[in-house]
């Protein structure tokens, strides 16, 4: 089942906002690397890493919630519901 999920194109209205969040996280991460190279204080580096973690966690949460709202809630029919439940089992290990 997991292989099928990778091959299926999935696009939702929320995806551009999620991409923006991840790009922001990428910017925070690049800043963190620059801070380490520049020898900035550890407290400042850890604060920046915390921002990276929060941005990625926020994007992951938004993506999972979007999946639940659009893919699981709208599953119709026995086969679709079974597929939706299997997808939720797969995605839930990342919660």
PDB file of N, CA, C and O in Angstrom:
ATOM      1  N   UNK A   1       0.822  -1.202   0.000  1.00  0.00           N
ATOM      2  CA  UNK A   1       0.000   0.000   0.000  1.00  0.00           C
ATOM      3  C   UNK A   1       0.857   1.254   0.000  1.00  0.00           C
ATOM      4  O   UNK A   1       0.532   2.220  -0.690  1.00  0.00           O
ATOM      5  N   UNK A   2       1.937   1.258   0.755  1.00  0.00           N
ATOM      6  CA  UNK A   2       2.778   2.439   0.862  1.00  0.00           C
ATOM      7  C   UNK A   2       3.381   2.818  -0.490  1.00  0.00           C
ATOM      8  O   UNK A   2       3.511   4.005  -0.790  1.00  0.00           O
ATOM      9  N   UNK A   3       3.746   1.849  -1.300  1.00  0.00           N
ATOM     10  CA  UNK A   3       4.301   2.123  -2.624  1.00  0.00           C
ATOM     11  C   UNK A   3       3.285   2.842  -3.507  1.00  0.00           C
ATOM     12  O   UNK A   3       3.653   3.737  -4.267  1.00  0.00           O
ATOM     13  N   UNK A   4       2.030   2.467  -3.417  1.00  0.00           N
ATOM     14  CA  UNK A   4       0.972   3.107  -4.193  1.00  0.00           C
ATOM     15  C   UNK A   4       0.824   4.562  -3.775  1.00  0.00           C
ATOM     16  O   UNK A   4       0.594   5.431  -4.617  1.00  0.00           O
ATOM     17  N   UNK A   5       0.954   4.832  -2.487  1.00  0.00           N
ATOM     18  CA  UNK A   5       0.819   6.197  -1.999  1.00  0.00           C
ATOM     19  C   UNK A   5       1.888   7.102  -2.589  1.00  0.00           C
ATOM     20  O   UNK A   5       1.601   8.260  -2.894  1.00  0.00           O
ATOM     21  N   UNK A   6       3.086   6.624  -2.758  1.00  0.00           N
ATOM     22  CA  UNK A   6       4.169   7.432  -3.309  1.00  0.00           C
ATOM     23  C   UNK A   6       3.941   7.748  -4.781  1.00  0.00           C
ATOM     24  O   UNK A   6       4.347   8.807  -5.258  1.00  0.00           O
ATOM     25  N   UNK A   7       3.303   6.849  -5.492  1.00  0.00           N
ATOM     26  CA  UNK A   7       3.136   7.018  -6.921  1.00  0.00           C
ATOM     27  C   UNK A   7       1.923   7.878  -7.264  1.00  0.00           C
ATOM     28  O   UNK A   7       1.827   8.371  -8.388  1.00  0.00           O
ATOM     29  N   UNK A   8       1.011   8.068  -6.344  1.00  0.00           N
ATOM     30  CA  UNK A   8      -0.197   8.831  -6.585  1.00  0.00           C
ATOM     31  C   UNK A   8       0.080  10.309  -6.329  1.00  0.00           C
ATOM     32  O   UNK A   8       0.631  10.675  -5.291  1.00  0.00           O
ATOM     33  N   UNK A   9      -0.306  11.149  -7.280  1.00  0.00           N
ATOM     34  CA  UNK A   9      -0.126  12.587  -7.080  1.00  0.00           C
ATOM     35  C   UNK A   9      -1.219  13.107  -6.161  1.00  0.00           C
ATOM     36  O   UNK A   9      -2.403  12.835  -6.361  1.00  0.00           O
ATOM     37  N   UNK A  10      -0.809  13.845  -5.169  1.00  0.00           N
ATOM     38  CA  UNK A  10      -1.725  14.422  -4.191  1.00  0.00           C
ATOM     39  C   UNK A  10      -1.447  15.908  -4.094  1.00  0.00           C
ATOM     40  O   UNK A  10      -0.345  16.301  -3.709  1.00  0.00           O
ATOM     41  N   UNK A  11      -2.398  16.731  -4.428  1.00  0.00           N
ATOM     42  CA  UNK A  11      -2.240  18.178  -4.282  1.00  0.00           C
ATOM     43  C   UNK A  11      -3.501  18.728  -3.627  1.00  0.00           C
ATOM     44  O   UNK A  11      -4.624  18.365  -3.980  1.00  0.00           O
ATOM     45  N   UNK A  12      -3.277  19.618  -2.662  1.00  0.00           N
ATOM     46  CA  UNK A  12      -4.377  20.246  -1.948  1.00  0.00           C
ATOM     47  C   UNK A  12      -4.139  21.752  -1.912  1.00  0.00           C
ATOM     48  O   UNK A  12      -3.021  22.220  -2.129  1.00  0.00           O
ATOM     49  N   UNK A  13      -5.186  22.491  -1.640  1.00  0.00           N
ATOM     50  CA  UNK A  13      -5.077  23.946  -1.569  1.00  0.00           C
ATOM     51  C   UNK A  13      -4.088  24.407  -0.506  1.00  0.00           C
ATOM     52  O   UNK A  13      -3.490  25.474  -0.642  1.00  0.00           O
ATOM     53  N   UNK A  14      -3.911  23.631   0.533  1.00  0.00           N
ATOM     54  CA  UNK A  14      -3.017  24.026   1.627  1.00  0.00           C
ATOM     55  C   UNK A  14      -1.538  23.820   1.292  1.00  0.00           C
ATOM     56  O   UNK A  14      -0.675  24.354   1.989  1.00  0.00           O
ATOM     57  N   UNK A  15      -1.236  23.073   0.259  1.00  0.00           N
ATOM     58  CA  UNK A  15       0.163  22.748  -0.041  1.00  0.00           C
ATOM     59  C   UNK A  15       1.050  23.965  -0.294  1.00  0.00           C
ATOM     60  O   UNK A  15       2.187  23.966   0.177  1.00  0.00           O
ATOM     61  N   UNK A  16       0.604  25.004  -1.008  1.00  0.00           N
ATOM     62  CA  UNK A  16       1.479  26.178  -1.156  1.00  0.00           C
ATOM     63  C   UNK A  16       1.854  26.815   0.188  1.00  0.00           C
ATOM     64  O   UNK A  16       2.989  27.253   0.374  1.00  0.00           O
ATOM     65  N   UNK A  17       0.909  26.864   1.112  1.00  0.00           N
ATOM     66  CA  UNK A  17       1.216  27.420   2.444  1.00  0.00           C
ATOM     67  C   UNK A  17       2.202  26.529   3.185  1.00  0.00           C
ATOM     68  O   UNK A  17       3.073  27.027   3.899  1.00  0.00           O
ATOM     69  N   UNK A  18       2.075  25.233   3.023  1.00  0.00           N
ATOM     70  CA  UNK A  18       3.002  24.301   3.663  1.00  0.00           C
ATOM     71  C   UNK A  18       4.393  24.452   3.059  1.00  0.00           C
ATOM     72  O   UNK A  18       5.390  24.406   3.779  1.00  0.00           O
ATOM     73  N   UNK A  19       4.465  24.631   1.748  1.00  0.00           N
ATOM     74  CA  UNK A  19       5.757  24.859   1.087  1.00  0.00           C
ATOM     75  C   UNK A  19       6.408  26.134   1.635  1.00  0.00           C
ATOM     76  O   UNK A  19       7.617  26.162   1.865  1.00  0.00           O
ATOM     77  N   UNK A  20       5.615  27.183   1.843  1.00  0.00           N
ATOM     78  CA  UNK A  20       6.155  28.422   2.412  1.00  0.00           C
ATOM     79  C   UNK A  20       6.730  28.175   3.805  1.00  0.00           C
ATOM     80  O   UNK A  20       7.801  28.682   4.138  1.00  0.00           O
ATOM     81  N   UNK A  21       6.017  27.395   4.616  1.00  0.00           N
ATOM     82  CA  UNK A  21       6.507  27.085   5.965  1.00  0.00           C
ATOM     83  C   UNK A  21       7.835  26.329   5.896  1.00  0.00           C
ATOM     84  O   UNK A  21       8.764  26.613   6.652  1.00  0.00           O
ATOM     85  N   UNK A  22       7.907  25.370   4.985  1.00  0.00           N
ATOM     86  CA  UNK A  22       9.136  24.583   4.861  1.00  0.00           C
ATOM     87  C   UNK A  22      10.284  25.418   4.304  1.00  0.00           C
ATOM     88  O   UNK A  22      11.432  25.238   4.708  1.00  0.00           O
ATOM     89  N   UNK A  23       9.986  26.323   3.387  1.00  0.00           N
ATOM     90  CA  UNK A  23      11.028  27.228   2.893  1.00  0.00           C
ATOM     91  C   UNK A  23      11.536  28.128   4.010  1.00  0.00           C
ATOM     92  O   UNK A  23      12.731  28.411   4.097  1.00  0.00           O
ATOM     93  N   UNK A  24      10.620  28.576   4.864  1.00  0.00           N
ATOM     94  CA  UNK A  24      11.016  29.380   6.018  1.00  0.00           C
ATOM     95  C   UNK A  24      11.916  28.561   6.940  1.00  0.00           C
ATOM     96  O   UNK A  24      12.928  29.061   7.431  1.00  0.00           O
ATOM     97  N   UNK A  25      11.546  27.304   7.172  1.00  0.00           N
ATOM     98  CA  UNK A  25      12.369  26.424   8.003  1.00  0.00           C
ATOM     99  C   UNK A  25      13.744  26.241   7.376  1.00  0.00           C
ATOM    100  O   UNK A  25      14.753  26.222   8.082  1.00  0.00           O
ATOM    101  N   UNK A  26      13.789  26.104   6.045  1.00  0.00           N
ATOM    102  CA  UNK A  26      15.073  25.983   5.354  1.00  0.00           C
ATOM    103  C   UNK A  26      15.928  27.215   5.552  1.00  0.00           C
ATOM    104  O   UNK A  26      17.143  27.108   5.714  1.00  0.00           O
ATOM    105  N   UNK A  27      15.307  28.384   5.542  1.00  0.00           N
ATOM    106  CA  UNK A  27      16.039  29.627   5.807  1.00  0.00           C
ATOM    107  C   UNK A  27      16.585  29.661   7.218  1.00  0.00           C
ATOM    108  O   UNK A  27      17.722  30.073   7.444  1.00  0.00           O
ATOM    109  N   UNK A  28      15.769  29.225   8.171  1.00  0.00           N
ATOM    110  CA  UNK A  28      16.241  29.149   9.563  1.00  0.00           C
ATOM    111  C   UNK A  28      17.416  28.181   9.682  1.00  0.00           C
ATOM    112  O   UNK A  28      18.383  28.452  10.394  1.00  0.00           O
ATOM    113  N   UNK A  29      17.326  27.065   8.990  1.00  0.00           N
ATOM    114  CA  UNK A  29      18.390  26.074   9.061  1.00  0.00           C
ATOM    115  C   UNK A  29      19.681  26.618   8.456  1.00  0.00           C
ATOM    116  O   UNK A  29      20.758  26.438   9.026  1.00  0.00           O
ATOM    117  N   UNK A  30      19.579  27.286   7.298  1.00  0.00           N
ATOM    118  CA  UNK A  30      20.772  27.894   6.694  1.00  0.00           C
ATOM    119  C   UNK A  30      21.379  28.937   7.633  1.00  0.00           C
ATOM    120  O   UNK A  30      22.600  29.034   7.751  1.00  0.00           O
ATOM    121  N   UNK A  31      20.523  29.716   8.299  1.00  0.00           N
ATOM    122  CA  UNK A  31      21.012  30.705   9.263  1.00  0.00           C
ATOM    123  C   UNK A  31      21.731  30.031  10.430  1.00  0.00           C
ATOM    124  O   UNK A  31      22.734  30.536  10.935  1.00  0.00           O
ATOM    125  N   UNK A  32      21.206  28.897  10.841  1.00  0.00           N
ATOM    126  CA  UNK A  32      21.832  28.153  11.941  1.00  0.00           C
ATOM    127  C   UNK A  32      23.230  27.700  11.558  1.00  0.00           C
ATOM    128  O   UNK A  32      24.168  27.835  12.344  1.00  0.00           O
ATOM    129  N   UNK A  33      23.371  27.169  10.365  1.00  0.00           N
ATOM    130  CA  UNK A  33      24.696  26.735   9.887  1.00  0.00           C
ATOM    131  C   UNK A  33      25.642  27.933   9.858  1.00  0.00           C
ATOM    132  O   UNK A  33      26.784  27.834  10.305  1.00  0.00           O
ATOM    133  N   UNK A  34      25.172  29.061   9.335  1.00  0.00           N
ATOM    134  CA  UNK A  34      26.007  30.269   9.291  1.00  0.00           C
ATOM    135  C   UNK A  34      26.412  30.711  10.690  1.00  0.00           C
ATOM    136  O   UNK A  34      27.543  31.147  10.907  1.00  0.00           O
ATOM    137  N   UNK A  35      25.494  30.599  11.631  1.00  0.00           N
ATOM    138  CA  UNK A  35      25.785  30.982  13.017  1.00  0.00           C
ATOM    139  C   UNK A  35      26.878  30.093  13.610  1.00  0.00           C
ATOM    140  O   UNK A  35      27.765  30.580  14.311  1.00  0.00           O
ATOM    141  N   UNK A  36      26.813  28.800  13.330  1.00  0.00           N
ATOM    142  CA  UNK A  36      27.825  27.870  13.841  1.00  0.00           C
ATOM    143  C   UNK A  36      29.186  28.201  13.236  1.00  0.00           C
ATOM    144  O   UNK A  36      30.193  28.265  13.941  1.00  0.00           O
ATOM    145  N   UNK A  37      29.200  28.410  11.924  1.00  0.00           N
ATOM    146  CA  UNK A  37      30.450  28.739  11.232  1.00  0.00           C
ATOM    147  C   UNK A  37      31.036  30.046  11.764  1.00  0.00           C
ATOM    148  O   UNK A  37      32.254  30.182  11.883  1.00  0.00           O
ATOM    149  N   UNK A  38      30.164  31.008  12.084  1.00  0.00           N
ATOM    150  CA  UNK A  38      30.616  32.314  12.580  1.00  0.00           C
ATOM    151  C   UNK A  38      31.018  32.282  14.046  1.00  0.00           C
ATOM    152  O   UNK A  38      31.546  33.266  14.563  1.00  0.00           O
ATOM    153  N   UNK A  39      30.772  31.156  14.726  1.00  0.00           N
ATOM    154  CA  UNK A  39      31.149  31.041  16.133  1.00  0.00           C
ATOM    155  C   UNK A  39      30.211  31.773  17.080  1.00  0.00           C
ATOM    156  O   UNK A  39      30.635  32.239  18.137  1.00  0.00           O
ATOM    157  N   UNK A  40      28.937  31.878  16.710  1.00  0.00           N
ATOM    158  CA  UNK A  40      27.965  32.546  17.569  1.00  0.00           C
ATOM    159  C   UNK A  40      27.745  31.737  18.844  1.00  0.00           C
ATOM    160  O   UNK A  40      28.015  30.536  18.870  1.00  0.00           O
ATOM    161  N   UNK A  41      27.258  32.384  19.901  1.00  0.00           N
ATOM    162  CA  UNK A  41      27.026  31.690  21.173  1.00  0.00           C
ATOM    163  C   UNK A  41      26.031  30.532  21.017  1.00  0.00           C
ATOM    164  O   UNK A  41      25.084  30.599  20.233  1.00  0.00           O
ATOM    165  N   UNK A  42      26.279  29.481  21.785  1.00  0.00           N
ATOM    166  CA  UNK A  42      25.442  28.278  21.724  1.00  0.00           C
ATOM    167  C   UNK A  42      23.974  28.572  22.013  1.00  0.00           C
ATOM    168  O   UNK A  42      23.093  27.969  21.399  1.00  0.00           O
ATOM    169  N   UNK A  43      23.701  29.480  22.929  1.00  0.00           N
ATOM    170  CA  UNK A  43      22.318  29.800  23.267  1.00  0.00           C
ATOM    171  C   UNK A  43      21.595  30.348  22.036  1.00  0.00           C
ATOM    172  O   UNK A  43      20.445  29.983  21.790  1.00  0.00           O
ATOM    173  N   UNK A  44      22.235  31.204  21.270  1.00  0.00           N
ATOM    174  CA  UNK A  44      21.623  31.760  20.062  1.00  0.00           C
ATOM    175  C   UNK A  44      21.405  30.672  19.014  1.00  0.00           C
ATOM    176  O   UNK A  44      20.385  30.661  18.325  1.00  0.00           O
ATOM    177  N   UNK A  45      22.367  29.759  18.897  1.00  0.00           N
ATOM    178  CA  UNK A  45      22.260  28.664  17.929  1.00  0.00           C
ATOM    179  C   UNK A  45      21.102  27.740  18.303  1.00  0.00           C
ATOM    180  O   UNK A  45      20.326  27.328  17.440  1.00  0.00           O
ATOM    181  N   UNK A  46      20.988  27.420  19.580  1.00  0.00           N
ATOM    182  CA  UNK A  46      19.910  26.543  20.037  1.00  0.00           C
ATOM    183  C   UNK A  46      18.555  27.212  19.827  1.00  0.00           C
ATOM    184  O   UNK A  46      17.585  26.545  19.468  1.00  0.00           O
ATOM    185  N   UNK A  47      18.480  28.513  20.045  1.00  0.00           N
ATOM    186  CA  UNK A  47      17.224  29.224  19.789  1.00  0.00           C
ATOM    187  C   UNK A  47      16.846  29.124  18.313  1.00  0.00           C
ATOM    188  O   UNK A  47      15.678  28.924  17.979  1.00  0.00           O
ATOM    189  N   UNK A  48      17.828  29.261  17.439  1.00  0.00           N
ATOM    190  CA  UNK A  48      17.570  29.157  16.005  1.00  0.00           C
ATOM    191  C   UNK A  48      17.145  27.734  15.635  1.00  0.00           C
ATOM    192  O   UNK A  48      16.232  27.552  14.830  1.00  0.00           O
ATOM    193  N   UNK A  49      17.799  26.728  16.214  1.00  0.00           N
ATOM    194  CA  UNK A  49      17.412  25.341  15.966  1.00  0.00           C
ATOM    195  C   UNK A  49      15.992  25.067  16.453  1.00  0.00           C
ATOM    196  O   UNK A  49      15.246  24.308  15.835  1.00  0.00           O
ATOM    197  N   UNK A  50      15.637  25.688  17.555  1.00  0.00           N
ATOM    198  CA  UNK A  50      14.274  25.550  18.068  1.00  0.00           C
ATOM    199  C   UNK A  50      13.275  26.105  17.051  1.00  0.00           C
ATOM    200  O   UNK A  50      12.219  25.511  16.832  1.00  0.00           O
ATOM    201  N   UNK A  51      13.602  27.234  16.433  1.00  0.00           N
ATOM    202  CA  UNK A  51      12.739  27.816  15.395  1.00  0.00           C
ATOM    203  C   UNK A  51      12.603  26.862  14.213  1.00  0.00           C
ATOM    204  O   UNK A  51      11.520  26.735  13.641  1.00  0.00           O
ATOM    205  N   UNK A  52      13.698  26.188  13.843  1.00  0.00           N
ATOM    206  CA  UNK A  52      13.663  25.209  12.750  1.00  0.00           C
ATOM    207  C   UNK A  52      12.720  24.069  13.113  1.00  0.00           C
ATOM    208  O   UNK A  52      11.858  23.694  12.318  1.00  0.00           O
ATOM    209  N   UNK A  53      12.885  23.523  14.305  1.00  0.00           N
ATOM    210  CA  UNK A  53      12.032  22.416  14.748  1.00  0.00           C
ATOM    211  C   UNK A  53      10.564  22.803  14.752  1.00  0.00           C
ATOM    212  O   UNK A  53       9.715  22.038  14.294  1.00  0.00           O
ATOM    213  N   UNK A  54      10.259  23.992  15.268  1.00  0.00           N
ATOM    214  CA  UNK A  54       8.869  24.443  15.339  1.00  0.00           C
ATOM    215  C   UNK A  54       8.279  24.622  13.937  1.00  0.00           C
ATOM    216  O   UNK A  54       7.129  24.253  13.695  1.00  0.00           O
ATOM    217  N   UNK A  55       9.062  25.184  13.018  1.00  0.00           N
ATOM    218  CA  UNK A  55       8.574  25.405  11.653  1.00  0.00           C
ATOM    219  C   UNK A  55       8.295  24.074  10.952  1.00  0.00           C
ATOM    220  O   UNK A  55       7.280  23.930  10.270  1.00  0.00           O
ATOM    221  N   UNK A  56       9.191  23.109  11.119  1.00  0.00           N
ATOM    222  CA  UNK A  56       8.998  21.799  10.490  1.00  0.00           C
ATOM    223  C   UNK A  56       7.818  21.074  11.137  1.00  0.00           C
ATOM    224  O   UNK A  56       7.004  20.474  10.436  1.00  0.00           O
ATOM    225  N   UNK A  57       7.720  21.125  12.456  1.00  0.00           N
ATOM    226  CA  UNK A  57       6.600  20.480  13.152  1.00  0.00           C
ATOM    227  C   UNK A  57       5.274  21.104  12.739  1.00  0.00           C
ATOM    228  O   UNK A  57       4.276  20.401  12.584  1.00  0.00           O
ATOM    229  N   UNK A  58       5.261  22.402  12.563  1.00  0.00           N
ATOM    230  CA  UNK A  58       4.049  23.093  12.138  1.00  0.00           C
ATOM    231  C   UNK A  58       3.643  22.666  10.730  1.00  0.00           C
ATOM    232  O   UNK A  58       2.461  22.446  10.465  1.00  0.00           O
ATOM    233  N   UNK A  59       4.607  22.551   9.838  1.00  0.00           N
ATOM    234  CA  UNK A  59       4.327  22.102   8.470  1.00  0.00           C
ATOM    235  C   UNK A  59       3.826  20.666   8.471  1.00  0.00           C
ATOM    236  O   UNK A  59       2.888  20.335   7.746  1.00  0.00           O
ATOM    237  N   UNK A  60       4.438  19.817   9.273  1.00  0.00           N
ATOM    238  CA  UNK A  60       4.012  18.412   9.347  1.00  0.00           C
ATOM    239  C   UNK A  60       2.589  18.309   9.886  1.00  0.00           C
ATOM    240  O   UNK A  60       1.769  17.558   9.358  1.00  0.00           O
ATOM    241  N   UNK A  61       2.309  19.058  10.927  1.00  0.00           N
ATOM    242  CA  UNK A  61       0.969  19.045  11.522  1.00  0.00           C
ATOM    243  C   UNK A  61      -0.068  19.534  10.505  1.00  0.00           C
ATOM    244  O   UNK A  61      -1.140  18.942  10.380  1.00  0.00           O
ATOM    245  N   UNK A  62       0.244  20.600   9.788  1.00  0.00           N
ATOM    246  CA  UNK A  62      -0.680  21.129   8.781  1.00  0.00           C
ATOM    247  C   UNK A  62      -0.924  20.105   7.681  1.00  0.00           C
ATOM    248  O   UNK A  62      -2.058  19.938   7.232  1.00  0.00           O
ATOM    249  N   UNK A  63       0.128  19.419   7.243  1.00  0.00           N
ATOM    250  CA  UNK A  63      -0.013  18.420   6.188  1.00  0.00           C
ATOM    251  C   UNK A  63      -0.857  17.239   6.650  1.00  0.00           C
ATOM    252  O   UNK A  63      -1.717  16.763   5.909  1.00  0.00           O
ATOM    253  N   UNK A  64      -0.619  16.769   7.857  1.00  0.00           N
ATOM    254  CA  UNK A  64      -1.388  15.641   8.391  1.00  0.00           C
ATOM    255  C   UNK A  64      -2.850  16.034   8.584  1.00  0.00           C
ATOM    256  O   UNK A  64      -3.749  15.269   8.234  1.00  0.00           O
ATOM    257  N   UNK A  65      -3.091  17.216   9.137  1.00  0.00           N
ATOM    258  CA  UNK A  65      -4.473  17.676   9.319  1.00  0.00           C
ATOM    259  C   UNK A  65      -5.175  17.832   7.977  1.00  0.00           C
ATOM    260  O   UNK A  65      -6.349  17.489   7.841  1.00  0.00           O
ATOM    261  N   UNK A  66      -4.459  18.346   6.994  1.00  0.00           N
ATOM    262  CA  UNK A  66      -5.023  18.486   5.659  1.00  0.00           C
ATOM    263  C   UNK A  66      -5.370  17.117   5.081  1.00  0.00           C
ATOM    264  O   UNK A  66      -6.416  16.942   4.456  1.00  0.00           O
ATOM    265  N   UNK A  67      -4.489  16.162   5.295  1.00  0.00           N
ATOM    266  CA  UNK A  67      -4.743  14.803   4.810  1.00  0.00           C
ATOM    267  C   UNK A  67      -5.997  14.229   5.463  1.00  0.00           C
ATOM    268  O   UNK A  67      -6.843  13.641   4.789  1.00  0.00           O
ATOM    269  N   UNK A  68      -6.109  14.401   6.758  1.00  0.00           N
ATOM    270  CA  UNK A  68      -7.286  13.905   7.464  1.00  0.00           C
ATOM    271  C   UNK A  68      -8.544  14.579   6.929  1.00  0.00           C
ATOM    272  O   UNK A  68      -9.538  13.906   6.655  1.00  0.00           O
ATOM    273  N   UNK A  69      -8.509  15.894   6.779  1.00  0.00           N
ATOM    274  CA  UNK A  69      -9.682  16.638   6.316  1.00  0.00           C
ATOM    275  C   UNK A  69     -10.098  16.280   4.901  1.00  0.00           C
ATOM    276  O   UNK A  69     -11.289  16.158   4.617  1.00  0.00           O
ATOM    277  N   UNK A  70      -9.132  16.109   4.011  1.00  0.00           N
ATOM    278  CA  UNK A  70      -9.471  15.947   2.599  1.00  0.00           C
ATOM    279  C   UNK A  70      -9.459  14.499   2.108  1.00  0.00           C
ATOM    280  O   UNK A  70     -10.228  14.145   1.215  1.00  0.00           O
ATOM    281  N   UNK A  71      -8.617  13.682   2.667  1.00  0.00           N
ATOM    282  CA  UNK A  71      -8.489  12.317   2.149  1.00  0.00           C
ATOM    283  C   UNK A  71      -9.259  11.295   2.978  1.00  0.00           C
ATOM    284  O   UNK A  71      -9.844  10.361   2.428  1.00  0.00           O
ATOM    285  N   UNK A  72      -9.262  11.464   4.277  1.00  0.00           N
ATOM    286  CA  UNK A  72      -9.920  10.477   5.119  1.00  0.00           C
ATOM    287  C   UNK A  72     -11.399  10.780   5.309  1.00  0.00           C
ATOM    288  O   UNK A  72     -12.229   9.874   5.232  1.00  0.00           O
ATOM    289  N   UNK A  73     -11.734  12.022   5.552  1.00  0.00           N
ATOM    290  CA  UNK A  73     -13.109  12.393   5.818  1.00  0.00           C
ATOM    291  C   UNK A  73     -13.995  12.166   4.598  1.00  0.00           C
ATOM    292  O   UNK A  73     -15.168  11.821   4.740  1.00  0.00           O
ATOM    293  N   UNK A  74     -13.445  12.357   3.401  1.00  0.00           N
ATOM    294  CA  UNK A  74     -14.242  12.260   2.187  1.00  0.00           C
ATOM    295  C   UNK A  74     -14.202  10.876   1.530  1.00  0.00           C
ATOM    296  O   UNK A  74     -14.636  10.720   0.388  1.00  0.00           O
ATOM    297  N   UNK A  75     -13.696   9.895   2.230  1.00  0.00           N
ATOM    298  CA  UNK A  75     -13.653   8.541   1.670  1.00  0.00           C
ATOM    299  C   UNK A  75     -15.065   7.956   1.641  1.00  0.00           C
ATOM    300  O   UNK A  75     -15.749   7.895   2.663  1.00  0.00           O
ATOM    301  N   UNK A  76     -15.484   7.532   0.458  1.00  0.00           N
ATOM    302  CA  UNK A  76     -16.812   6.936   0.284  1.00  0.00           C
ATOM    303  C   UNK A  76     -16.657   5.496  -0.176  1.00  0.00           C
ATOM    304  O   UNK A  76     -15.759   5.180  -0.956  1.00  0.00           O
ATOM    305  N   UNK A  77     -17.525   4.634   0.305  1.00  0.00           N
ATOM    306  CA  UNK A  77     -17.509   3.239  -0.108  1.00  0.00           C
ATOM    307  C   UNK A  77     -16.553   2.415   0.722  1.00  0.00           C
ATOM    308  O   UNK A  77     -15.604   2.947   1.299  1.00  0.00           O
ATOM    309  N   UNK A  78     -16.794   1.135   0.784  1.00  0.00           N
ATOM    310  CA  UNK A  78     -16.012   0.228   1.611  1.00  0.00           C
ATOM    311  C   UNK A  78     -14.539   0.213   1.224  1.00  0.00           C
ATOM    312  O   UNK A  78     -13.670   0.275   2.094  1.00  0.00           O
ATOM    313  N   UNK A  79     -14.252   0.131  -0.063  1.00  0.00           N
ATOM    314  CA  UNK A  79     -12.860   0.087  -0.511  1.00  0.00           C
ATOM    315  C   UNK A  79     -12.138   1.389  -0.205  1.00  0.00           C
ATOM    316  O   UNK A  79     -10.993   1.373   0.246  1.00  0.00           O
ATOM    317  N   UNK A  80     -12.797   2.513  -0.447  1.00  0.00           N
ATOM    318  CA  UNK A  80     -12.192   3.822  -0.174  1.00  0.00           C
ATOM    319  C   UNK A  80     -11.952   4.003   1.319  1.00  0.00           C
ATOM    320  O   UNK A  80     -10.912   4.527   1.720  1.00  0.00           O
ATOM    321  N   UNK A  81     -12.892   3.581   2.133  1.00  0.00           N
ATOM    322  CA  UNK A  81     -12.726   3.702   3.584  1.00  0.00           C
ATOM    323  C   UNK A  81     -11.573   2.824   4.049  1.00  0.00           C
ATOM    324  O   UNK A  81     -10.765   3.249   4.874  1.00  0.00           O
ATOM    325  N   UNK A  82     -11.490   1.610   3.532  1.00  0.00           N
ATOM    326  CA  UNK A  82     -10.378   0.727   3.885  1.00  0.00           C
ATOM    327  C   UNK A  82      -9.048   1.323   3.486  1.00  0.00           C
ATOM    328  O   UNK A  82      -8.079   1.245   4.242  1.00  0.00           O
ATOM    329  N   UNK A  83      -8.988   1.916   2.310  1.00  0.00           N
ATOM    330  CA  UNK A  83      -7.772   2.571   1.844  1.00  0.00           C
ATOM    331  C   UNK A  83      -7.433   3.771   2.732  1.00  0.00           C
ATOM    332  O   UNK A  83      -6.269   3.986   3.070  1.00  0.00           O
ATOM    333  N   UNK A  84      -8.451   4.551   3.107  1.00  0.00           N
ATOM    334  CA  UNK A  84      -8.240   5.714   3.964  1.00  0.00           C
ATOM    335  C   UNK A  84      -7.718   5.297   5.334  1.00  0.00           C
ATOM    336  O   UNK A  84      -6.837   5.950   5.892  1.00  0.00           O
ATOM    337  N   UNK A  85      -8.260   4.218   5.871  1.00  0.00           N
ATOM    338  CA  UNK A  85      -7.800   3.714   7.178  1.00  0.00           C
ATOM    339  C   UNK A  85      -6.346   3.263   7.073  1.00  0.00           C
ATOM    340  O   UNK A  85      -5.543   3.543   7.964  1.00  0.00           O
ATOM    341  N   UNK A  86      -6.007   2.572   5.997  1.00  0.00           N
ATOM    342  CA  UNK A  86      -4.624   2.127   5.810  1.00  0.00           C
ATOM    343  C   UNK A  86      -3.684   3.325   5.687  1.00  0.00           C
ATOM    344  O   UNK A  86      -2.596   3.321   6.263  1.00  0.00           O
ATOM    345  N   UNK A  87      -4.098   4.349   4.938  1.00  0.00           N
ATOM    346  CA  UNK A  87      -3.281   5.560   4.823  1.00  0.00           C
ATOM    347  C   UNK A  87      -3.082   6.197   6.188  1.00  0.00           C
ATOM    348  O   UNK A  87      -1.985   6.652   6.511  1.00  0.00           O
ATOM    349  N   UNK A  88      -4.152   6.233   6.998  1.00  0.00           N
ATOM    350  CA  UNK A  88      -4.026   6.829   8.329  1.00  0.00           C
ATOM    351  C   UNK A  88      -3.081   6.017   9.202  1.00  0.00           C
ATOM    352  O   UNK A  88      -2.316   6.590   9.978  1.00  0.00           O
ATOM    353  N   UNK A  89      -3.118   4.703   9.092  1.00  0.00           N
ATOM    354  CA  UNK A  89      -2.171   3.869   9.853  1.00  0.00           C
ATOM    355  C   UNK A  89      -0.733   4.207   9.474  1.00  0.00           C
ATOM    356  O   UNK A  89       0.144   4.297  10.334  1.00  0.00           O
ATOM    357  N   UNK A  90      -0.506   4.389   8.193  1.00  0.00           N
ATOM    358  CA  UNK A  90       0.842   4.716   7.725  1.00  0.00           C
ATOM    359  C   UNK A  90       1.273   6.087   8.218  1.00  0.00           C
ATOM    360  O   UNK A  90       2.375   6.251   8.742  1.00  0.00           O
ATOM    361  N   UNK A  91       0.403   7.065   8.049  1.00  0.00           N
ATOM    362  CA  UNK A  91       0.756   8.437   8.405  1.00  0.00           C
ATOM    363  C   UNK A  91       0.846   8.630   9.922  1.00  0.00           C
ATOM    364  O   UNK A  91       1.598   9.484  10.390  1.00  0.00           O
ATOM    365  N   UNK A  92       0.088   7.847  10.691  1.00  0.00           N
ATOM    366  CA  UNK A  92       0.057   8.030  12.140  1.00  0.00           C
ATOM    367  C   UNK A  92       1.394   7.718  12.808  1.00  0.00           C
ATOM    368  O   UNK A  92       1.655   8.203  13.908  1.00  0.00           O
ATOM    369  N   UNK A  93       2.237   6.925  12.170  1.00  0.00           N
ATOM    370  CA  UNK A  93       3.542   6.647  12.789  1.00  0.00           C
ATOM    371  C   UNK A  93       4.439   7.882  12.779  1.00  0.00           C
ATOM    372  O   UNK A  93       5.474   7.908  13.445  1.00  0.00           O
ATOM    373  N   UNK A  94       4.047   8.893  12.030  1.00  0.00           N
ATOM    374  CA  UNK A  94       4.829  10.142  11.986  1.00  0.00           C
ATOM    375  C   UNK A  94       4.281  11.227  12.900  1.00  0.00           C
ATOM    376  O   UNK A  94       4.818  12.334  12.941  1.00  0.00           O
ATOM    377  N   UNK A  95       3.225  10.921  13.629  1.00  0.00           N
ATOM    378  CA  UNK A  95       2.632  11.912  14.532  1.00  0.00           C
ATOM    379  C   UNK A  95       3.524  12.168  15.729  1.00  0.00           C
ATOM    380  O   UNK A  95       3.181  12.975  16.593  1.00  0.00           O
TER     381      UNK A  95
END
